[in-house]
Amino acid sequence: MTSTPPEPSWRKPVGILGLLAYLAVYALVVSRFADTLSALPQPVMVIAYLVAGLAWLLPLRPLFLWMNTGHWTQRGNTK
């Protein structure tokens, strides 16, 4: 009994292109604040860069869900 491999989804390539476009825009926006951030005291600057370095993930959660499930929000089991 042979099973056929699943059809590749078009959502992942489209999602990756969307991710790259979003990251390019996000990097441009964050880089506009580089002079302002560099003027801050070093401990505050480190925290600001850590926040900026992680903040891009939050808006992309729906995109990652869509790429994997085809839905923009998590459905059903929310454990």
N, C-alpha and C positions, 0 to 999 in steps of 0.2 A: 504494500500500500504506500504509494508516494503522494506526498502533499505538495501542492504548488506553493512557492514562496509568496508572501503577501505583496501586494502592489505597493511600490514606494509612494509615499505621500508627497504631494506638491507643497504642503504647508511648511515643511522644514526649510527648503530652499528659500521660499518667500519670507519666512520668519527670520532667517539669517540675514537676508538683505535688509529687512526692516530693522533688525538689531544693529547692523553696521551703520545704517543711516542715522538711527537714534544716537548711537555712541559718538559719531562724528559731530553731530549737532551739540550733544552734551559736552563733549571735550572743548568745543569752541566757546560755549557759554561759560564753562568753568575757567577756561584760560583767560577770559576777559577780567576775571577777578584776581588774577595772580598778583598784580601789583598791590592790591588792597590787602590780600592775605599775607604777603611778604612783609608788610608793615606791622603786622600784629606781633605781640610777644610770642616767643617760640612755643611755649606749651599750648597757647591758644591756636597758633598756626597749625601745629601738629593735629590737634583735635579737628580743626576745620578741614584739613586735607583728608583726614580719616572719614569724616562725614561725607565729604564730596566724593571720595573714592568708593563709598558704599551706597550712596543715595541713588545712583543710576539703576540699581537692581529693583527697587520698589515699583516704579511705574511699568517695568517690563514683566511683572508676574502674569498679567493677563495674556501677554504675547506668548510666554513660555507655556502656559496652560493650553492656549489655542494650538500651538505647534504640536503638542503631544496628544491632545484629546479632540480637537476640532470645536471646542466650546471656549468662550471667553471667560466664563466663571466656572468655579468648581461645583459640580453637581453631585447630588446624592450624599455619599458617605463623607462627612466632614470631621473625622476623628482627629 
